[in-house]
C-alpha cells in the first residue's frame, strides 16, 4: 500500500484507507476505535471538521465488529466472588478515603471523591442501608473487627483453642463485628443463658467507643459494667485485654490525642479488673509506631500483628490453666 500524503485535516478517503490498513494488520475493532478517537481529538483541538463520525467511518467500524465479534469474558458478580473481593480489600484500598459510618447505626455513607465521570472532583455520596445477617453487607463489614480477624488467624495458625486444649482450655469466641461497650452486658447475659458459665472471661472491647464517648464517661461505664459482671459471674475470672492502638481512628484526625485517651481508658479498665479479682493482658509489643503490624486499612492487624496478639492471649490463658497468675 502506497504511503498517503501528509494532509490536514485528514481527507475522508485517507481515513477509510487507514481503517482498511489496520484491518489488514488484524487489529481489533476496539483498537481501531481508539485510533479514531485520537484522530477525532486532533481535529477538534484544531477546530477542524471531524470526519471520524461520518456515515462511512461509523459503518466501517460497525462492519468490523460484526466480522470479528469479541466474546465478553467478564464473569458475573457472585456471592463467592464478593466474599473473595472483600477479603482482598485491605490490600487494595485505604478505608479512610472510601467510607465512613453515618449517624444512624444501620446506614453507611460512601463518599466518592473522584470517579471516571467526575474529573473535576465534585464528589458525591452514596447511602447504603444495612443488610442484617448478611456476611457481605458493606455496612457491617466496614466496622472494626479485631477479634473476628484474630479468630480467623487462630484457626489458620493454631486452632480455635490456641492449642491449649490439653491443658483444659476450650475457647468460645464470642466477638461481634463492630462491637461497642454498650453491647457487653447483653452479650454476656445471652451467652450465660445458652452456654456453661466459663472459668475465664476475656474482655477485649472499647476501641470502637473512644471516638463516641468522653474519657470520663467511658471509664465510668467500664468500671460499673465490670462490677456487674463480677456479680453475675462470681466464680469467673474477668480478664481485661488492653485496647490496641491504631494508625487511624475513624472520626478523628488527631492520632496522638486518641492514643492518649486509649492509654487512660486502658488504665481504668485494668484497675476495674483488679478491683474484682481479675487480671490483665498487655499488648506492649503492638504499638502504633510500628506500621508493619497493621493492614492497609490502618486499623486491623496483619498476620504478624495477629500472631503477636494471639501469643499474648495464649500466654495469659496458659498461666490461668496452671493457676499461676501474674498480677501485672
C-alpha positions in Angstrom: 0.0 0.0 0.0 1.4 3.4 -1.0 2.0 6.0 1.6 -0.6 8.6 2.0 0.2 12.3 1.7 0.5 14.4 4.9 -2.7 16.4 4.6 -4.6 18.1 7.5 -7.5 18.0 8.2 -7.4 14.3 7.1 -9.5 13.6 4.0 -12.2 11.1 4.3 -10.7 8.7 1.8 -7.4 8.7 3.8 -9.3 7.7 6.9 -11.1 4.9 5.1 -7.8 3.6 3.7 -6.3 3.8 7.2 -9.1 1.7 8.6 -8.6 -0.8 5.8 -4.9 -0.9 6.6 -5.4 -1.6 10.3 -7.9 -4.3 9.4 -5.3 -6.0 7.2 -2.9 -5.8 10.2 -5.5 -7.9 12.2 -6.3 -5.0 14.6 -9.5 -5.4 16.6 -12.5 -3.1 16.2 -11.9 -1.7 19.7 -8.2 -0.9 18.8 -9.2 0.8 15.6 -11.9 2.8 17.5 -9.1 4.0 19.8 -7.1 5.2 16.8 -10.3 7.0 15.5 -10.7 8.7 18.9 -7.1 10.0 18.7 -7.8 11.4 15.2 -11.0 12.9 16.4 -9.2 14.7 19.2 -6.6 16.2 16.8 -9.3 17.5 14.6 -11.4 19.0 17.4 -8.4 20.7 19.1 -7.5 22.4 15.9 -11.1 23.4 15.3 -11.3 21.3 12.1 -14.3 19.4 10.8 -14.2 15.9 12.4 -14.5 13.2 9.7 -14.3 10.3 12.1 -18.0 10.3 12.9 -19.2 10.4 9.3 -21.6 7.7 8.0 -18.9 5.8 6.1 -16.5 5.6 9.0 -19.1 4.5 11.6 -20.4 1.8 9.2 -16.9 0.6 8.5 -16.3 0.2 12.3 -19.6 -1.5 12.8 -18.8 -4.0 10.0 -15.5 -4.8 11.6 -17.3 -5.5 14.9 -19.6 -8.0 13.1 -16.8 -9.7 11.2 -14.7 -10.2 14.3 -17.1 -10.4 17.3 -15.4 -10.5 20.7 -16.7 -12.7 23.4 -17.4 -10.9 26.7 -15.1 -12.8 29.1 -16.2 -10.8 32.2 -17.7 -13.0 34.9 -20.9 -12.0 36.8 -20.5 -10.9 40.4 -21.5 -13.8 42.6 -21.7 -14.1 46.4 -18.5 -16.2 46.4 -16.7 -13.6 44.3 -17.9 -10.8 46.5 -16.5 -12.6 49.5 -13.1 -13.0 47.8 -13.1 -9.3 46.8 -13.9 -8.3 50.4 -11.0 -10.3 51.8 -8.6 -8.5 49.5 -9.9 -5.0 50.1 -7.4 -4.2 52.9 -4.6 -4.9 50.4 -6.1 -2.6 47.7 -7.7 0.3 49.4 -7.4 2.9 52.1 -10.7 2.8 54.1 -10.3 6.4 55.4 -10.7 7.7 51.9 -13.5 5.4 50.9 -16.2 5.4 53.5 -17.4 6.4 56.9 -20.3 5.5 59.1 -23.4 7.7 59.0 -25.1 8.9 62.1 -27.6 6.0 62.1 -26.4 2.6 63.3 -27.7 0.9 60.1 -26.5 3.3 57.5 -23.2 3.6 55.6 -22.3 6.7 53.7 -19.7 6.2 51.0 -18.1 9.4 49.6 -16.8 9.1 46.1 -14.2 11.8 45.9 -13.3 11.2 42.3 -14.6 9.0 39.5 -14.3 8.5 35.8 -17.4 10.7 35.2 -16.3 13.3 37.8 -13.0 14.5 36.6 -13.4 17.9 38.4 -13.7 16.2 41.8 -17.2 17.5 42.7 -17.7 14.2 44.6 -21.0 12.5 45.5 -22.3 10.5 48.4 -24.0 7.1 48.2 -26.1 5.9 51.2 -26.2 2.2 51.9 -28.7 0.5 54.2 -27.6 -2.4 56.4 -28.4 -6.0 55.4 -28.8 -7.8 58.6 -27.3 -11.3 59.0 -25.6 -10.9 55.6 -21.9 -11.9 55.6 -21.0 -9.5 52.8 -23.1 -6.5 54.0 -20.9 -3.4 53.4 -22.3 -1.6 56.4 -21.3 -4.3 58.9 -18.1 -5.2 57.2 -16.7 -1.6 57.4 -16.9 -1.8 61.2 -13.8 -2.7 63.2 -13.4 -6.4 63.8 -10.2 -7.1 65.8 -11.5 -10.3 67.4 -13.0 -11.5 64.2 -9.7 -11.4 62.4 -7.8 -12.7 65.4 -10.2 -15.7 65.4 -9.6 -16.4 61.7 -5.9 -16.2 62.3 -6.1 -18.6 65.2 -7.9 -21.1 63.0 -5.3 -20.8 60.3 -2.1 -20.6 62.5 -3.1 -22.7 65.6 -6.7 -23.8 66.3 -9.8 -22.3 67.9 -8.4 -23.2 71.4 -4.9 -21.8 70.7 -3.6 -25.4 71.1 -4.3 -25.2 74.8 -7.0 -27.9 74.9 -4.5 -30.4 76.5 -4.3 -28.1 79.5 -8.1 -28.0 79.8 -8.6 -24.7 77.9 -11.5 -24.6 75.5 -12.2 -21.2 74.0 -15.6 -19.9 72.9 -15.0 -16.9 70.6 -17.9 -14.5 71.1 -16.6 -11.5 69.2 -19.2 -9.3 67.5 -18.1 -7.3 64.5 -18.3 -3.6 65.3 -19.0 -4.4 68.9 -19.2 -1.4 71.3 -19.1 -1.3 75.1 -22.9 -1.0 75.5 -23.2 -4.5 73.9 -21.1 -6.1 76.7 -23.7 -6.9 79.3 -26.4 -8.0 76.8 -23.8 -10.3 75.1 -22.7 -11.8 78.4 -26.3 -12.2 79.6 -27.3 -14.0 76.4 -24.2 -16.4 76.5 -24.5 -17.4 80.1 -28.1 -18.4 79.4 -27.1 -20.5 76.4 -23.7 -21.9 77.4 -22.0 -23.2 80.6 -20.6 -20.4 82.8 -16.9 -20.0 81.9 -14.0 -20.1 84.3 -12.4 -17.1 82.5 -13.9 -14.2 80.6 -11.6 -12.1 78.5 -12.9 -8.6 77.6 -11.4 -7.1 74.5 -13.7 -4.3 73.7 -13.9 -0.5 73.9 -11.8 0.6 70.9 -14.9 1.4 68.9 -16.1 3.7 71.7 -13.1 6.0 72.0 -14.5 8.5 69.4 -18.1 8.4 70.7 -17.6 9.0 74.4 -15.6 11.2 76.7 -12.8 9.6 78.7 -14.6 10.0 82.0 -17.9 8.6 80.6 -16.3 5.6 79.1 -14.2 4.8 82.1 -17.2 5.1 84.4 -19.2 2.8 82.2 -16.4 0.2 82.1 -15.9 0.2 85.8 -19.7 -0.1 86.5 -20.2 -2.9 84.0 -17.2 -4.9 85.1 -18.6 -4.8 88.7 -21.9 -6.1 87.4 -20.2 -8.9 85.5 -18.4 -9.8 88.7 -21.7 -10.1 90.5 -23.2 -12.2 87.7 -20.1 -14.4 87.4 -18.7 -14.7 91.0 -16.7 -17.8 90.1 -15.3 -16.5 86.8 -12.0 -14.7 86.4 -12.5 -11.5 84.4 -9.5 -10.5 82.3 -9.1 -7.1 80.8 -7.4 -7.1 77.4 -5.9 -3.8 76.6 -7.4 -1.8 73.7 -5.0 -1.9 70.8 -3.5 1.2 69.1 -4.4 2.1 65.6 -2.8 4.1 62.8 -6.1 5.7 62.0 -9.2 6.3 64.1 -12.4 6.8 62.1 -13.9 10.1 63.1 -10.7 11.7 64.4 -7.6 13.1 62.7 -5.7 13.7 65.9 -4.0 10.3 66.4 -1.9 11.4 69.4 -5.0 12.7 71.3 -6.8 9.4 70.8 -3.7 7.4 71.7 -3.5 9.4 75.0 -7.2 8.7 75.6 -6.7 5.0 74.8 -4.0 4.7 77.4 -6.2 6.4 80.0 -9.1 4.0 79.3 -6.8 1.0 79.5 -5.5 2.1 82.9 -9.1 2.4 84.0 -10.0 -1.0 82.6 -7.1 -2.7 84.3 -7.9 -1.0 87.6 -11.6 -2.2 87.3 -10.5 -5.7 86.6 -8.1 -5.8 89.5 -10.9 -4.5 91.8 -13.0 -7.6 91.2 -10.0 -10.0 91.4 -9.4 -10.1 87.7 -6.3 -10.0 85.6 -4.9 -8.0 82.6 -3.5 -8.9 79.2 -1.0 -6.3 78.0 -0.1 -5.9 74.3 3.1 -3.9 74.7 4.6 -5.4 71.5 1.8 -3.9 69.4 2.4 -0.2 69.0 1.1 2.4 66.6 4.7 3.5 65.6 5.2 0.0 64.1 3.1 0.3 60.9 4.1 -3.1 59.6 1.8 -4.7 62.2 -1.3 -3.1 60.6 -3.1 -3.8 57.5 -3.7 -1.3 54.7 -6.9 0.0 56.5 -4.6 1.1 59.4 -6.9 -0.5 61.9 -6.8 -4.3 61.7 -3.7 -6.3 62.2 -1.5 -8.1 59.7 -0.7 -11.8 60.1 2.4 -10.8 62.1 0.3 -8.5 64.3 -2.4 -11.1 64.8 0.3 -13.6 65.7 1.6 -11.3 68.5 -2.0 -10.7 69.7 -2.8 -14.4 69.8 0.5 -15.1 71.6 -0.4 -12.6 74.4 -3.8 -14.3 74.8 -2.2 -17.8 74.7 0.4 -16.9 77.4 -2.2 -15.5 79.8 -4.6 -18.4 79.3 -1.7 -20.8 79.9 -1.0 -19.1 83.2 -4.6 -19.4 84.1 -4.6 -23.1 83.3 -1.6 -23.6 85.6 -3.1 -21.5 88.4 0.0 -19.3 88.5 -1.4 -15.9 87.8 0.6 -12.8 87.3 -0.7 -9.6 88.9 0.9 -7.4 86.2 
